[in-house]
Amino acid sequence: MALLRAVERPETMIKLAPALEICGLSVSYGAGLALEGVSCALREGEQVAVVGPNGAGKSSLFKAIVGLLRPSAGSIRHFGAEQADPSSVAYVPQRSQVDWRFPVSVADVVMMGRVGRVGLFRRPGARDRALVAEALELVRMTDLARRQISELSGGQQQRVFLARALAQEARLLLMDEPLTGLDARSQDEIFQIMEDLRPRRVTVLTALHDLQLAARHFDRVMLLNRRLIGFGPAAEVFAPDRLVEAYGGHLHLAVTREGILTVADTCCGDEM
């Protein structure tokens, strides 16, 4: 019997409390603003892409949501509460921010997702081990459970962090540039796992650079450049005037039979 399942809650709670509600959020770095007056709300089980140029504040937004950055203004509510249960929010950072040389196995990384539930100094129980095993199976990493994390490919490493979030039983999953450096097959595997999360009503917020992938795979998109330029279905948000406002001269638009092709002069690097 599956242990990882959707949490049963009264229907009124689902209607009244968004999974994530951000009101007037501003984040300062010294004398400058990384984010200014951002407001939006995500529905439970929704999958939203956050797009924008480098330095747009995508990482700052994620770090503020998980409590790693203190907002200079505004508020963040998780499922109606000002203080989120740490175990209910999982954060997958950019791969460049992780020390992959740390000597730890795949199973150990996934078990780290249980620390918030069982405590730092308590031994995992049978249910914790069962949740880890099920999470590994869901991301198709069971055969590599004893492999050292440093020996994995980039796509496999991302799947391990997704398994950690599943074992954590997180209700809100934040992924910061999870597709960077991955080939097309590895990207497809990540998207398939995200589809598998839909019946579990896990809310997903993902930072991306690729506008086509954002439009193809996500329910709504958030177009960000320090402030919120657009939030809604990709067909509405990715209007040429909004894209130019977000990317300025770093975005080129070309009309094709498939629609408007966008090419951004951006590269992967440090993100505010």
C-alpha positions as a Markdown table, in Angstrom:
| # | Residue | x | y | z |
|---|---|---|---|---|
| 1 | Met | 0.0 | 0.0 | 0.0 |
| 2 | Ala | 1.3 | 3.4 | -1.0 |
| 3 | Leu | 2.5 | 5.6 | 1.9 |
| 4 | Leu | 3.0 | 8.7 | -0.1 |
| 5 | Arg | -0.5 | 10.1 | -0.7 |
| 6 | Ala | -2.5 | 13.3 | -0.8 |
| 7 | Val | -3.4 | 14.7 | 2.6 |
| 8 | Glu | -7.1 | 14.7 | 3.2 |
| 9 | Arg | -8.4 | 18.2 | 4.2 |
| 10 | Pro | -11.8 | 19.7 | 4.3 |
| 11 | Glu | -13.0 | 21.2 | 0.9 |
| 12 | Thr | -13.5 | 24.6 | 2.5 |
| 13 | Met | -9.9 | 24.8 | 3.5 |
| 14 | Ile | -8.8 | 24.1 | 0.0 |
| 15 | Lys | -11.0 | 26.9 | -1.4 |
| 16 | Leu | -10.1 | 29.5 | 1.3 |
| 17 | Ala | -6.4 | 29.1 | 1.6 |
| 18 | Pro | -4.0 | 29.2 | -1.4 |
| 19 | Ala | -1.0 | 26.9 | -1.2 |
| 20 | Leu | 1.2 | 30.0 | -1.4 |
| 21 | Glu | 0.1 | 33.6 | -1.1 |
| 22 | Ile | 2.6 | 36.5 | -1.6 |
| 23 | Cys | 1.5 | 40.1 | -0.9 |
| 24 | Gly | 3.6 | 43.1 | -1.7 |
| 25 | Leu | 6.9 | 41.2 | -1.3 |
| 26 | Ser | 10.1 | 43.2 | -1.5 |
| 27 | Val | 13.6 | 41.9 | -0.8 |
| 28 | Ser | 16.6 | 44.2 | -0.4 |
| 29 | Tyr | 20.3 | 43.6 | -1.0 |
| 30 | Gly | 22.2 | 46.6 | 0.6 |
| 31 | Ala | 20.8 | 49.7 | -1.1 |
| 32 | Gly | 19.2 | 47.8 | -4.0 |
| 33 | Leu | 16.1 | 45.8 | -4.4 |
| 34 | Ala | 16.1 | 42.2 | -5.6 |
| 35 | Leu | 12.3 | 42.1 | -5.6 |
| 36 | Glu | 9.8 | 44.9 | -5.4 |
| 37 | Gly | 6.1 | 44.6 | -4.6 |
| 38 | Val | 5.5 | 41.1 | -5.8 |
| 39 | Ser | 2.0 | 39.7 | -5.2 |
| 40 | Cys | 0.5 | 36.4 | -6.4 |
| 41 | Ala | -1.3 | 33.3 | -5.1 |
| 42 | Leu | -0.8 | 29.6 | -6.1 |
| 43 | Arg | -3.6 | 27.0 | -5.9 |
| 44 | Glu | -3.0 | 23.7 | -4.2 |
| 45 | Gly | -1.6 | 21.2 | -6.7 |
| 46 | Glu | -0.8 | 23.8 | -9.3 |
| 47 | Gln | 2.5 | 23.8 | -11.1 |
| 48 | Val | 3.9 | 27.3 | -11.9 |
| 49 | Ala | 7.1 | 28.3 | -13.8 |
| 50 | Val | 9.0 | 31.4 | -12.8 |
| 51 | Val | 10.9 | 33.0 | -15.8 |
| 52 | Gly | 12.9 | 36.1 | -16.3 |
| 53 | Pro | 16.4 | 37.2 | -17.2 |
| 54 | Asn | 19.5 | 36.6 | -15.0 |
| 55 | Gly | 19.3 | 38.9 | -12.0 |
| 56 | Ala | 15.5 | 39.0 | -12.1 |
| 57 | Gly | 15.2 | 37.9 | -8.5 |
| 58 | Lys | 14.0 | 34.3 | -9.1 |
| 59 | Ser | 16.4 | 32.8 | -6.5 |
| 60 | Ser | 15.6 | 35.7 | -4.1 |
| 61 | Leu | 11.9 | 34.9 | -4.4 |
| 62 | Phe | 12.5 | 31.2 | -3.6 |
| 63 | Lys | 14.8 | 31.9 | -0.6 |
| 64 | Ala | 12.3 | 34.4 | 0.8 |
| 65 | Ile | 9.5 | 31.7 | 0.5 |
| 66 | Val | 11.5 | 29.1 | 2.4 |
| 67 | Gly | 12.7 | 31.7 | 5.0 |
| 68 | Leu | 16.4 | 31.9 | 4.0 |
| 69 | Leu | 15.9 | 35.7 | 3.2 |
| 70 | Arg | 14.0 | 38.1 | 5.3 |
| 71 | Pro | 11.6 | 40.3 | 3.3 |
| 72 | Ser | 12.1 | 44.1 | 3.6 |
| 73 | Ala | 8.3 | 44.5 | 3.0 |
| 74 | Gly | 5.3 | 42.4 | 2.4 |
| 75 | Ser | 4.1 | 39.0 | 3.6 |
| 76 | Ile | 4.2 | 35.3 | 2.6 |
| 77 | Arg | 1.5 | 32.8 | 3.7 |
| 78 | His | 1.7 | 29.0 | 3.3 |
| 79 | Phe | -1.7 | 27.3 | 3.2 |
| 80 | Gly | -3.2 | 30.2 | 5.1 |
| 81 | Ala | -0.5 | 30.3 | 7.8 |
| 82 | Glu | 2.2 | 33.0 | 8.3 |
| 83 | Gln | 4.6 | 30.5 | 9.7 |
| 84 | Ala | 5.0 | 27.5 | 7.5 |
| 85 | Asp | 5.7 | 24.1 | 8.9 |
| 86 | Pro | 9.3 | 23.6 | 7.7 |
| 87 | Ser | 8.5 | 20.0 | 6.7 |
| 88 | Ser | 5.8 | 21.1 | 4.4 |
| 89 | Val | 8.1 | 23.1 | 2.1 |
| 90 | Ala | 10.9 | 21.5 | 0.1 |
| 91 | Tyr | 13.6 | 23.5 | -1.7 |
| 92 | Val | 15.8 | 22.1 | -4.4 |
| 93 | Pro | 18.6 | 24.6 | -5.0 |
| 94 | Gln | 20.6 | 25.1 | -8.1 |
| 95 | Arg | 23.0 | 22.2 | -8.7 |
| 96 | Ser | 26.0 | 24.6 | -8.7 |
| 97 | Gln | 25.2 | 25.4 | -5.0 |
| 98 | Val | 25.5 | 21.8 | -3.8 |
| 99 | Asp | 28.8 | 20.2 | -2.8 |
| 100 | Trp | 28.5 | 16.9 | -4.7 |
| 101 | Arg | 31.8 | 15.6 | -3.3 |
| 102 | Phe | 30.3 | 15.0 | 0.1 |
| 103 | Pro | 30.5 | 11.3 | 0.8 |
| 104 | Val | 26.9 | 10.3 | 1.1 |
| 105 | Ser | 24.7 | 7.7 | -0.7 |
| 106 | Val | 21.6 | 8.2 | -2.6 |
| 107 | Ala | 19.5 | 6.6 | 0.1 |
| 108 | Asp | 21.1 | 8.8 | 2.8 |
| 109 | Val | 20.2 | 12.0 | 0.8 |
| 110 | Val | 16.6 | 10.9 | 0.5 |
| 111 | Met | 16.5 | 10.0 | 4.2 |
| 112 | Met | 17.5 | 13.6 | 5.0 |
| 113 | Gly | 14.0 | 14.5 | 3.9 |
| 114 | Arg | 12.7 | 12.7 | 7.0 |
| 115 | Val | 14.8 | 14.7 | 9.5 |
| 116 | Gly | 12.1 | 17.4 | 9.9 |
| 117 | Arg | 9.6 | 14.8 | 10.8 |
| 118 | Val | 11.5 | 12.5 | 13.1 |
| 119 | Gly | 14.1 | 14.9 | 14.6 |
| 120 | Leu | 17.8 | 15.3 | 14.1 |
| 121 | Phe | 18.9 | 12.8 | 16.8 |
| 122 | Arg | 16.2 | 10.1 | 16.5 |
| 123 | Arg | 16.7 | 7.0 | 14.5 |
| 124 | Pro | 14.4 | 6.5 | 11.5 |
| 125 | Gly | 11.7 | 4.0 | 12.0 |
| 126 | Ala | 10.1 | 1.5 | 9.7 |
| 127 | Arg | 7.7 | 4.0 | 8.2 |
| 128 | Asp | 10.6 | 6.4 | 7.4 |
| 129 | Arg | 12.5 | 3.7 | 5.6 |
| 130 | Ala | 9.4 | 2.7 | 3.7 |
| 131 | Leu | 8.8 | 6.3 | 2.6 |
| 132 | Val | 12.4 | 6.6 | 1.4 |
| 133 | Ala | 12.0 | 3.3 | -0.6 |
| 134 | Glu | 8.8 | 4.4 | -2.1 |
| 135 | Ala | 10.2 | 7.8 | -3.0 |
| 136 | Leu | 13.2 | 6.2 | -4.7 |
| 137 | Glu | 10.9 | 4.0 | -6.7 |
| 138 | Leu | 8.8 | 6.9 | -7.8 |
| 139 | Val | 11.8 | 8.7 | -9.3 |
| 140 | Arg | 13.2 | 5.4 | -10.7 |
| 141 | Met | 16.4 | 5.4 | -8.6 |
| 142 | Thr | 15.9 | 2.2 | -6.5 |
| 143 | Asp | 18.8 | 0.4 | -8.2 |
| 144 | Leu | 21.2 | 3.3 | -7.4 |
| 145 | Ala | 20.2 | 3.6 | -3.7 |
| 146 | Arg | 23.7 | 2.7 | -2.4 |
| 147 | Arg | 25.5 | 4.7 | -5.1 |
| 148 | Gln | 27.5 | 7.7 | -3.9 |
| 149 | Ile | 25.8 | 10.9 | -4.9 |
| 150 | Ser | 29.0 | 12.2 | -6.6 |
| 151 | Glu | 28.9 | 9.3 | -9.0 |
| 152 | Leu | 25.5 | 10.2 | -10.5 |
| 153 | Ser | 24.7 | 12.2 | -13.7 |
| 154 | Gly | 23.2 | 15.6 | -13.4 |
| 155 | Gly | 19.7 | 14.3 | -14.2 |
| 156 | Gln | 20.0 | 11.5 | -11.6 |
| 157 | Gln | 21.2 | 14.0 | -9.0 |
| 158 | Gln | 18.0 | 16.1 | -9.6 |
| 159 | Arg | 15.9 | 13.0 | -9.3 |
| 160 | Val | 17.4 | 12.2 | -5.9 |
| 161 | Phe | 16.5 | 15.7 | -4.6 |
| 162 | Leu | 13.0 | 15.2 | -5.9 |
| 163 | Ala | 12.9 | 11.9 | -4.0 |
| 164 | Arg | 14.1 | 13.7 | -0.9 |
| 165 | Ala | 11.1 | 16.1 | -1.2 |
| 166 | Leu | 8.7 | 13.2 | -1.7 |
| 167 | Ala | 10.1 | 11.4 | 1.4 |
| 168 | Gln | 9.7 | 14.7 | 3.3 |
| 169 | Glu | 6.0 | 14.7 | 2.4 |
| 170 | Ala | 6.3 | 18.3 | 1.3 |
| 171 | Arg | 3.1 | 20.0 | 0.2 |
| 172 | Leu | 5.0 | 22.9 | -1.6 |
| 173 | Leu | 8.1 | 22.1 | -3.8 |
| 174 | Leu | 10.4 | 24.8 | -5.0 |
| 175 | Met | 12.9 | 24.0 | -7.7 |
| 176 | Asp | 15.5 | 26.5 | -8.7 |
| 177 | Glu | 16.8 | 26.0 | -12.3 |
| 178 | Pro | 16.4 | 22.1 | -12.1 |
| 179 | Leu | 17.0 | 21.6 | -15.8 |
| 180 | Thr | 20.3 | 23.5 | -16.1 |
| 181 | Gly | 22.9 | 21.3 | -17.7 |
| 182 | Leu | 20.6 | 18.4 | -18.4 |
| 183 | Asp | 20.1 | 16.8 | -21.8 |
| 184 | Ala | 16.7 | 16.4 | -23.3 |
| 185 | Arg | 16.1 | 12.9 | -22.0 |
| 186 | Ser | 16.9 | 13.9 | -18.4 |
| 187 | Gln | 14.6 | 16.9 | -18.7 |
| 188 | Asp | 11.8 | 14.7 | -19.9 |
| 189 | Glu | 12.4 | 12.4 | -16.9 |
| 190 | Ile | 12.0 | 15.4 | -14.5 |
| 191 | Phe | 8.8 | 16.5 | -16.2 |
| 192 | Gln | 7.4 | 13.0 | -16.0 |
| 193 | Ile | 8.0 | 12.9 | -12.2 |
| 194 | Met | 6.3 | 16.3 | -11.9 |
| 195 | Glu | 3.3 | 14.9 | -13.7 |
| 196 | Asp | 3.3 | 12.0 | -11.3 |
| 197 | Leu | 3.0 | 14.5 | -8.4 |
| 198 | Arg | -0.3 | 16.0 | -9.7 |
| 199 | Pro | -2.5 | 13.3 | -8.1 |
| 200 | Arg | -0.7 | 14.0 | -4.8 |
| 201 | Arg | -1.7 | 17.7 | -4.9 |
| 202 | Val | 1.9 | 18.8 | -4.4 |
| 203 | Thr | 2.2 | 22.5 | -5.4 |
| 204 | Val | 5.3 | 23.1 | -7.6 |
| 205 | Leu | 7.1 | 26.4 | -8.2 |
| 206 | Thr | 10.0 | 26.0 | -10.7 |
| 207 | Ala | 12.5 | 28.6 | -12.0 |
| 208 | Leu | 13.4 | 28.2 | -15.6 |
| 209 | His | 15.2 | 30.0 | -18.4 |
| 210 | Asp | 13.5 | 28.2 | -21.3 |
| 211 | Leu | 10.2 | 30.0 | -22.2 |
| 212 | Gln | 9.0 | 27.2 | -24.5 |
| 213 | Leu | 9.3 | 24.6 | -21.8 |
| 214 | Ala | 7.6 | 26.9 | -19.3 |
| 215 | Ala | 4.6 | 27.3 | -21.7 |
| 216 | Arg | 4.5 | 23.6 | -22.6 |
| 217 | His | 4.6 | 22.0 | -19.1 |
| 218 | Phe | 3.2 | 24.4 | -16.5 |
| 219 | Asp | -0.3 | 25.5 | -15.6 |
| 220 | Arg | 0.7 | 29.1 | -15.2 |
| 221 | Val | 3.8 | 31.2 | -15.6 |
| 222 | Met | 5.2 | 34.1 | -13.6 |
| 223 | Leu | 7.2 | 36.6 | -15.6 |
| 224 | Leu | 9.6 | 38.3 | -13.3 |
| 225 | Asn | 12.2 | 41.1 | -13.5 |
| 226 | Arg | 12.5 | 42.3 | -9.9 |
| 227 | Arg | 8.8 | 43.1 | -10.1 |
| 228 | Leu | 6.0 | 40.9 | -11.3 |
| 229 | Ile | 5.4 | 41.7 | -15.0 |
| 230 | Gly | 2.8 | 39.0 | -15.7 |
| 231 | Phe | 1.2 | 36.0 | -14.0 |
| 232 | Gly | -1.2 | 33.6 | -15.7 |
| 233 | Pro | -1.5 | 31.3 | -18.6 |
| 234 | Ala | 1.6 | 31.4 | -20.9 |
| 235 | Ala | -0.5 | 32.4 | -23.9 |
| 236 | Glu | -1.4 | 35.6 | -22.1 |
| 237 | Val | 1.8 | 36.3 | -20.1 |
| 238 | Phe | 4.1 | 35.8 | -23.0 |
| 239 | Ala | 2.7 | 38.6 | -25.1 |
| 240 | Pro | 5.5 | 40.4 | -27.0 |
| 241 | Asp | 5.2 | 43.7 | -25.1 |
| 242 | Arg | 5.6 | 41.9 | -21.7 |
| 243 | Leu | 8.5 | 39.9 | -22.9 |
| 244 | Val | 10.3 | 43.0 | -24.2 |
| 245 | Glu | 9.5 | 44.7 | -20.9 |
| 246 | Ala | 11.1 | 41.8 | -19.0 |
| 247 | Tyr | 14.1 | 41.1 | -21.2 |
| 248 | Gly | 14.7 | 44.4 | -22.9 |
| 249 | Gly | 17.2 | 44.2 | -25.7 |
| 250 | His | 18.3 | 40.7 | -24.6 |
| 251 | Leu | 15.2 | 39.1 | -26.2 |
| 252 | His | 14.6 | 38.4 | -29.9 |
| 253 | Leu | 11.2 | 37.5 | -31.3 |
| 254 | Ala | 10.6 | 35.5 | -34.5 |
| 255 | Val | 7.2 | 34.5 | -35.9 |
| 256 | Thr | 7.0 | 30.9 | -36.9 |
| 257 | Arg | 4.2 | 28.5 | -37.9 |
| 258 | Glu | 4.2 | 27.2 | -34.4 |
| 259 | Gly | 3.8 | 30.7 | -32.9 |
| 260 | Ile | 6.2 | 33.3 | -31.6 |
| 261 | Leu | 9.8 | 31.9 | -31.1 |
| 262 | Thr | 11.7 | 33.6 | -28.3 |
| 263 | Val | 15.5 | 33.7 | -28.1 |
| 264 | Ala | 17.0 | 35.2 | -24.9 |
| 265 | Asp | 20.6 | 36.4 | -24.7 |
| 266 | Thr | 21.0 | 34.9 | -21.2 |
| 267 | Cys | 23.3 | 32.4 | -19.8 |
| 268 | Cys | 23.4 | 30.4 | -16.6 |
| 269 | Gly | 25.1 | 32.0 | -13.7 |
| 270 | Asp | 24.6 | 33.6 | -10.3 |
| 271 | Glu | 21.0 | 34.6 | -9.8 |
| 272 | Met | 19.7 | 37.1 | -7.3 |
